[in-house]
Amino acid sequence: MADRHRRRPIRNKLVLVLAAAGLALAAASTIDRGDSGKEASTGWYVTVYYTAVESHHDEDPVPVTGCLVIDCERGDDPLGNYPEDFVKAVEDEGTGRIVSGRHAGRYLNWSHDIGFWLDNAPRDSHGRPLEPFVSAAADPAVLGDGRQLRITGCGTAEDGTAIDAGVCERLRSASWRIMDEFTPGLGGDRHIDVYLGEETGPDFTSDPLYSSLHNATLELGKTTP
């Protein structure tokens, strides 16, 4: 199992947002090390990811095959029939909670190099359960596993408009920790992905909480085991 999770699952949406990430990377950035030892770092691109929930999707069901157990690769066992938009969300976000059929209560997880598998939790790239408003991902060469951080400035949306005040406050009030990884080279020098937990309703990607922050400011803290 350990070998499996060192492969750092690829999130498809990184390919889609990489061009936008480049805009943020081009922004001016500074680091200010205060007396507390924490670092104020500007010019970050912050994206979000979540766990899909089957009940919030209603397209026609499609069959899914994969692994019935976690320690498996590219399996071909039948895992059930699920709404097509739910399956697509799992491929985009990496995980989804099943609410119907014999696997209700379990998770349909996916990674680019493993395929689909059934699990008892949404997982980070090390095999640990994801923690809402705690787990965050970064390129391991930029921010290592266990690095603590806070979002202290939300920057702007891609078009330069202000981030919704309620969304900004919710992201700012969380204490994040790097527990997940981008595949090296895909995350970028100043890009983090923060985990929101389960989607709260249909069309979750239209919710203001599903936002990308450009030129955000982070407070980088110590690394914890």
C-alpha positions as CSV (number, residue, x, y, z in Angstrom):
1,M,0.0,0.0,0.0
2,A,2.8,2.4,0.8
3,D,4.3,2.1,-2.7
4,R,0.9,2.9,-4.2
5,H,0.6,6.2,-2.5
6,R,4.1,7.4,-3.2
7,R,2.9,7.8,-6.8
8,R,1.2,11.1,-6.2
9,P,-2.1,10.9,-7.9
10,I,-2.6,13.4,-10.8
11,R,-5.6,15.7,-10.6
12,N,-6.9,16.3,-14.1
13,K,-7.9,19.9,-13.3
14,L,-4.2,20.9,-12.9
15,V,-3.8,20.5,-16.7
16,L,-6.8,22.8,-17.2
17,V,-5.6,25.5,-14.8
18,L,-1.9,25.4,-15.5
19,A,-2.1,28.3,-17.9
20,A,-4.0,30.4,-15.3
21,A,-1.4,29.4,-12.7
22,G,1.3,30.9,-14.9
23,L,-0.3,34.3,-14.6
24,A,-0.1,34.1,-10.8
25,L,3.5,32.8,-11.0
26,A,4.4,35.9,-13.0
27,A,3.2,38.2,-10.2
28,A,5.8,39.9,-8.0
29,S,6.4,38.0,-4.8
30,T,8.2,38.8,-1.5
31,I,8.9,36.9,1.7
32,D,9.1,38.7,5.0
33,R,10.5,36.7,7.9
34,G,9.2,38.2,11.2
35,D,10.3,37.6,14.7
36,S,7.9,34.7,15.0
37,G,9.8,32.7,12.4
38,K,6.8,32.7,10.2
39,E,7.1,33.8,6.6
40,A,4.7,36.2,4.8
41,S,4.8,35.1,1.1
42,T,2.9,36.8,-1.7
43,G,2.0,35.9,-5.3
44,W,0.4,32.5,-4.7
45,Y,-2.2,30.8,-6.8
46,V,-4.8,28.9,-4.6
47,T,-7.2,26.4,-6.0
48,V,-9.7,24.1,-4.2
49,Y,-10.8,20.5,-4.5
50,Y,-13.5,18.5,-2.9
51,T,-15.2,15.1,-2.4
52,A,-18.1,14.5,-4.8
53,V,-21.3,13.1,-3.4
54,E,-23.4,10.7,-5.6
55,S,-26.8,12.1,-4.5
56,H,-25.9,15.5,-5.9
57,H,-25.6,14.1,-9.5
58,D,-28.4,12.9,-11.7
59,E,-27.1,12.0,-15.1
60,D,-27.8,8.5,-16.5
61,P,-25.7,5.8,-14.7
62,V,-22.6,4.3,-16.3
63,P,-20.7,1.1,-15.2
64,V,-17.4,1.6,-13.5
65,T,-14.7,-1.0,-13.2
66,G,-11.6,-1.0,-11.1
67,C,-10.2,-2.4,-7.8
68,L,-12.3,-3.7,-4.9
69,V,-9.4,-3.2,-2.5
70,I,-6.9,-0.4,-2.0
71,D,-3.8,-2.3,-2.7
72,C,-4.4,-2.8,-6.4
73,E,-3.7,-1.2,-9.8
74,R,-5.8,-1.0,-12.9
75,G,-8.3,-3.6,-11.8
76,D,-11.3,-4.7,-13.9
77,D,-13.8,-5.7,-11.2
78,P,-17.3,-4.2,-11.5
79,L,-17.6,-1.4,-8.9
80,G,-21.2,-0.5,-9.6
81,N,-23.2,1.9,-11.8
82,Y,-23.1,5.6,-11.0
83,P,-24.4,8.8,-12.5
84,E,-22.0,9.8,-15.3
85,D,-21.5,13.4,-13.9
86,F,-20.6,11.8,-10.5
87,V,-18.0,9.6,-12.2
88,K,-16.6,12.7,-14.1
89,A,-16.4,14.6,-10.8
90,V,-14.5,11.8,-9.2
91,E,-12.0,11.8,-12.1
92,D,-11.6,15.6,-11.7
93,E,-11.4,15.7,-7.9
94,G,-10.0,12.3,-7.0
95,T,-12.7,11.0,-4.7
96,G,-16.5,10.7,-4.3
97,R,-18.9,9.3,-1.6
98,I,-21.3,6.5,-2.8
99,V,-24.8,6.7,-1.4
100,S,-26.6,3.9,-3.2
101,G,-26.3,0.2,-3.9
102,R,-24.2,-2.4,-2.1
103,H,-21.2,0.0,-1.7
104,A,-23.2,2.8,-0.1
105,G,-21.1,4.7,2.5
106,R,-17.8,3.8,0.8
107,Y,-15.8,6.0,-1.5
108,L,-15.0,5.7,-5.2
109,N,-11.5,7.0,-5.6
110,W,-9.4,7.6,-8.7
111,S,-6.0,8.5,-9.8
112,H,-4.4,8.8,-13.3
113,D,-1.9,6.0,-12.8
114,I,-4.1,3.6,-10.8
115,G,-7.6,3.9,-12.1
116,F,-10.7,3.6,-9.9
117,W,-10.8,1.8,-6.5
118,L,-13.2,1.4,-3.6
119,D,-12.1,2.8,-0.3
120,N,-13.3,3.7,3.2
121,A,-12.1,7.3,3.1
122,P,-11.0,10.0,0.6
123,R,-7.2,9.8,0.6
124,D,-4.3,12.1,0.1
125,S,-1.3,11.0,-1.9
126,H,0.3,9.4,1.1
127,G,-2.8,7.2,1.8
128,R,-4.0,9.3,4.8
129,P,-7.7,10.4,5.0
130,L,-8.2,13.9,3.7
131,E,-9.2,16.5,6.4
132,P,-11.6,19.3,5.3
133,F,-10.2,22.8,5.7
134,V,-6.9,21.3,6.8
135,S,-5.4,19.2,4.0
136,A,-3.6,21.1,1.2
137,A,-1.5,20.0,-1.7
138,A,1.7,21.5,-3.2
139,D,4.7,20.5,-5.3
140,P,6.9,18.7,-2.7
141,A,9.9,20.5,-4.0
142,V,8.3,23.8,-3.0
143,L,6.4,23.1,0.3
144,G,7.2,19.8,2.0
145,D,4.8,17.4,3.7
146,G,3.6,18.7,7.1
147,R,4.3,22.4,6.3
148,Q,1.7,24.6,8.1
149,L,0.2,27.6,6.5
150,R,-2.6,30.1,6.6
151,I,-4.1,32.2,3.8
152,T,-3.8,35.8,5.1
153,G,-4.8,37.6,1.9
154,C,-7.2,36.3,-0.8
155,G,-5.9,38.4,-3.7
156,T,-8.4,38.5,-6.6
157,A,-10.3,36.3,-9.0
158,E,-8.8,35.7,-12.4
159,D,-10.6,38.7,-13.8
160,G,-9.2,41.0,-11.1
161,T,-12.5,41.3,-9.1
162,A,-12.6,40.8,-5.4
163,I,-13.1,37.4,-3.9
164,D,-16.5,36.9,-2.1
165,A,-16.0,38.3,1.4
166,G,-17.6,35.2,3.1
167,V,-15.5,32.8,1.0
168,C,-12.3,34.8,1.8
169,E,-13.1,34.7,5.5
170,R,-13.7,31.0,5.5
171,L,-10.4,30.3,3.8
172,R,-8.5,32.7,5.9
173,S,-9.9,31.3,9.2
174,A,-8.6,27.7,8.4
175,S,-5.3,26.4,9.5
176,W,-3.9,24.4,6.5
177,R,-1.2,21.8,6.4
178,I,0.5,20.3,3.3
179,M,-0.6,16.7,3.4
180,D,-1.1,16.1,-0.3
181,E,1.1,16.4,-3.4
182,F,0.9,17.5,-7.0
183,T,2.8,15.3,-9.4
184,P,6.2,17.1,-9.5
185,G,6.3,19.8,-12.2
186,L,2.5,20.3,-12.5
187,G,1.9,22.3,-9.4
188,G,4.1,25.3,-10.1
189,D,6.4,27.2,-7.8
190,R,3.6,29.1,-6.0
191,H,0.4,27.0,-6.3
192,I,-1.5,25.2,-3.5
193,D,-4.7,23.3,-3.7
194,V,-6.8,23.3,-0.5
195,Y,-9.4,20.6,0.4
196,L,-13.0,21.7,1.2
197,G,-14.6,18.4,2.2
198,E,-17.8,17.1,0.6
199,E,-19.7,19.1,-2.0
200,T,-22.9,20.5,-0.4
201,G,-25.3,20.4,-3.3
202,P,-25.8,20.1,-7.1
203,D,-23.6,22.3,-9.3
204,F,-21.1,22.8,-6.5
205,T,-18.5,24.1,-9.0
206,S,-20.8,27.2,-9.4
207,D,-20.8,27.8,-5.6
208,P,-18.8,30.9,-4.6
209,L,-16.7,28.6,-2.3
210,Y,-15.4,26.9,-5.4
211,S,-13.0,29.8,-6.2
212,S,-9.5,30.3,-7.4
213,L,-7.4,32.9,-5.7
214,H,-4.8,34.9,-7.7
215,N,-1.9,36.7,-6.1
216,A,-2.9,35.4,-2.6
217,T,-0.7,36.0,0.5
218,L,0.2,33.1,2.7
219,E,1.7,32.9,6.2
220,L,4.1,29.9,6.1
221,G,4.7,28.3,9.5
222,K,6.7,25.3,10.7
223,T,6.8,21.8,9.5
224,T,5.1,19.2,11.7
225,P,5.3,15.4,11.5
